[in-house]
Amino acid sequence: MSNFDNIKGKYPLLIEGLCNAAKSHRLAHAFIIQGAMAESRNKFALALAQIGCCPNRAENGEPCQVCNICRAIDNDNYADMTKLTPEGKAFQIKVGDVGNPLPNTLRNFTDSFYFSKISSAERKVGIIYEADRMNSEAQNALLKTLEEPPRESLIILATAKPKSLLPTTVSRCHLITLTDKKLNFTFAKQKELFSALFSAFNADGDLLQLEESAETIIGIAESLKAEANDKIEAEFMPKIEQAKEFDDKLVKRLTQLMSDNAVGCYIGERMQFLSAIYCFFAQLALLAEGADFDNLPNSEVFDSLEVKKSEIPLEKALNAVKLAESMIYSFNFFVNEPLAIRSFIFNI
Ligand SMILES: [Zn+2]
């Protein structure tokens, strides 16, 4: 499947809206693509480049995907596409010298972006990856380009953190929020989990509240094994009872199968439990960054909670995402799980 079809399958409404805009010559000249997953952001940027550049688009505004330009974008050798990525130890995008800017600096990027278009494409494209890594000097130098873009051009800033960009940068771009695939949580105590996580997030140093949250979450983690056993037993016991009447060997085989299945089911539930914790805080951070509830893939995690978007401290939410990530990573090893959960909760 082509990158464009893949992205269209994942974000049908966004793509339709952009294609319509391109068809009627209303496509904005600058975009911020916001999303938690770098891969989705970067692939979306290429699909958007095709929408903006294809000189041969279909009636519904979709790029043809077969012309030289569509193919060049797919193969990453489109001559009128300039890219910029942060580099160095600090992973920063610096402004660069006026006269002789080094590669991967903002001025080097704008110099080649302004260089006149050489292909027959509708637009030339500039993509800045991890755009929040531009320091403010670099962002200020980009402003002029955003304010008075060269004719027939498209600038795309891809980032997980648009709030780290200057307001003047953000206000000159059209914001697209990507939400990634919906997760499906089936373990029984998910509501309790989300409410304990939210309570810990809002504890504000209240040790009793933190301790209560930690106890609840540890209890849920410990209940997963019993829950998995119950599910599998409910499925297998009737068969085993039946087999008892005529075949001892079959009983033995079924009992073994039941216990194997219970282990598999437990592993699945535990993975769900851990991704639910990560998903909760990742979405909280997206809200703090300005995303809408309606655009979240798993907004149901906030269903029974009173979350006020404007009151979520962004830094704290981002920190919780990081902590969740490292706790989940540590669970791959033989850690003391209750201790890991408690330390996670007390550090949020
Ligand atoms: Zn095309």
Boltz pocket constraint, residues with backbone or C-beta under 6 A from the ligand:
constraints:
  - pocket:
      binder: B
      contacts: [[A, 54], [A, 55], [A, 56], [A, 57], [A, 63], [A, 64], [A, 65], [A, 66], [A, 67], [A, 68], [A, 69], [A, 70], [A, 71]]
      max_distance: 6.0
